[in-house]
């Protein structure tokens, strides 16, 4: 008997956008501060990305602030969304943050600026225009996976 697949966690779609706004501010300050002075901010952001990616969005610090402080002041969302695409986006952000950390720690300023810059652009697009690049990549990968023929089939 196959194990039932659990239903995905549903979230308020305004939460990730709020988190992206905070992320935008943190990453912009990180870029302005540079690889040396910006390192503590990038570590903070990497921890936030890691919590969202590895533990789930309910453990992401900016999501916690949204749920406890912002959401009670708003009306209920029109609809809820699947947590998986934004959680994947947190993984992508974590990857860029780790690359930025590597650049800062290894003295590769170019790597630091490019990695943090890419993460900043993605966060800004989400915060300002509600375009989540990581979410779109996740959804595209799911569509491509669904189209792929099953392995082991005879041609």
Secondary structure, DSSP 8 states (H G I E B T S, - for coil): ---------EEEHHHHHHHHHHHHHHHHHHHHHHHHHTHHHHHHHHHHHHIIIII-GGGSHHHHHIIIIIGGGS---S-EEEHHHHHHHHHHHHHHHHHHHHHHHTT-HHHHHHHHHHHHHHHHHHHHH---HHHHHHHHHHHHHHHS--TT---
